[in-house]
């Protein structure tokens, strides 16, 4: 279960929370990197499913341009999703992945607009976790 704890926000994975010293820092951006197939997306969906189970909103910010139906088919077979119907409660935000093809000034402006869009959506939807 994703719960707020004194040091941060629990990931819902007890051992990971221990390794992180109590969870993820509150109101922060955490970048999870790794090789393809290493579990980054699975961890994100686990955290979103846990947030949905406790009644918090969840948002998936993506640049993959994959249809929701494909994501649903890919992740619905994971056991931790159970009967939460997590996809019915996730807010999806698709970002433009062409930003890095612009010059530096245009990149900065575009990134500020994107960050403002994400923050605005988080506040509007009362989202508890963004992946």
C-alpha positions in Angstrom: 0.0 0.0 0.0 1.3 3.5 -0.9 1.2 5.5 2.3 2.8 8.7 3.6 5.5 8.1 6.1 7.6 10.5 8.0 10.5 10.4 5.6 8.6 10.2 2.4 5.9 8.3 0.4 6.0 4.5 0.5 6.4 2.7 -2.8 4.2 -0.1 -1.6 7.3 -2.4 -1.8 8.5 -2.8 1.8 12.1 -3.8 1.0 12.5 -0.9 -1.5 11.2 1.5 1.1 13.8 0.2 3.5 16.5 0.7 0.9 15.3 4.2 0.2 15.4 5.1 3.9 11.6 5.2 4.3 10.2 5.7 0.8 10.4 8.3 -2.0 10.9 12.0 -1.0 7.6 13.9 -0.9 6.8 16.4 -3.7 9.9 15.4 -5.6 10.8 14.1 -9.1 12.5 10.8 -9.0 13.9 9.4 -12.2 14.1 5.6 -12.4 16.6 4.4 -15.0 17.5 1.0 -16.2 17.9 -1.3 -19.1 14.8 -2.4 -21.1 13.0 -5.1 -19.3 14.5 -4.3 -15.9 11.1 -3.5 -14.3 10.9 0.3 -14.4 7.4 0.4 -15.8 6.3 -2.5 -13.7 7.4 -0.6 -10.6 5.6 2.5 -11.8 2.3 0.5 -12.4 2.7 -1.2 -9.0 3.0 2.2 -7.3 0.0 3.5 -9.2 -2.1 0.5 -8.4 -1.3 0.8 -4.7 -2.2 4.5 -4.9 -5.5 3.6 -6.5 -6.2 0.9 -3.9 -5.9 3.5 -1.1 -8.1 6.0 -2.9 -5.4 8.4 -4.2 -5.3 9.5 -7.7 -2.6 8.3 -10.1 -1.3 9.8 -13.3 0.9 8.3 -16.0 3.0 10.7 -18.0 4.3 9.2 -21.1 6.0 10.0 -24.4 5.6 6.5 -25.9 2.4 7.3 -27.8 1.1 3.8 -27.0 -2.7 3.5 -26.9 -4.3 3.0 -23.5 -5.6 -0.3 -24.8 -2.1 -1.6 -25.4 -0.9 -0.5 -21.9 -4.0 -2.1 -20.4 -3.3 -5.4 -22.2 0.3 -5.3 -21.1 -0.2 -4.6 -17.5 -3.6 -6.1 -16.6 -2.1 -9.5 -16.4 0.2 -8.5 -13.5 -1.1 -10.0 -10.2 -0.7 -6.9 -8.1 -3.3 -5.1 -10.1 -5.9 -7.6 -8.9 -9.4 -6.3 -9.3 -8.5 -2.6 -8.7 -9.4 -1.7 -12.3 -6.4 0.6 -12.0 -6.7 1.8 -15.6 -10.1 3.1 -14.9 -8.6 5.5 -12.3 -5.4 6.5 -13.9 -5.2 9.9 -15.6 -3.0 9.7 -18.8 -1.0 12.6 -20.0 0.8 12.3 -23.3 3.9 14.5 -23.7 5.5 15.6 -27.0 8.8 13.7 -27.4 10.1 16.1 -30.1 11.2 18.7 -27.6 14.9 17.6 -27.7 15.0 18.2 -31.5 14.6 22.0 -30.9 17.3 24.6 -30.1 18.2 25.2 -26.5 16.0 28.2 -26.0 13.0 26.5 -27.5 13.7 23.4 -25.5 13.7 25.4 -22.2 10.4 27.1 -23.0 8.8 23.8 -24.1 10.0 22.0 -20.9 8.6 24.8 -18.7 5.3 24.6 -20.5 5.2 20.8 -20.0 6.1 21.0 -16.4 3.4 23.6 -15.8 0.9 21.3 -17.6 1.8 18.3 -15.5 1.7 20.4 -12.2 -1.6 21.9 -13.2 -3.1 18.5 -14.1 -1.8 17.1 -10.8 -3.5 19.9 -8.8 -6.7 19.7 -10.8 -7.1 16.0 -10.5 -5.8 15.7 -6.9 -3.2 13.1 -8.0 -1.3 11.3 -5.3 1.4 9.8 -7.5 2.7 10.5 -11.0 4.6 7.9 -13.0 
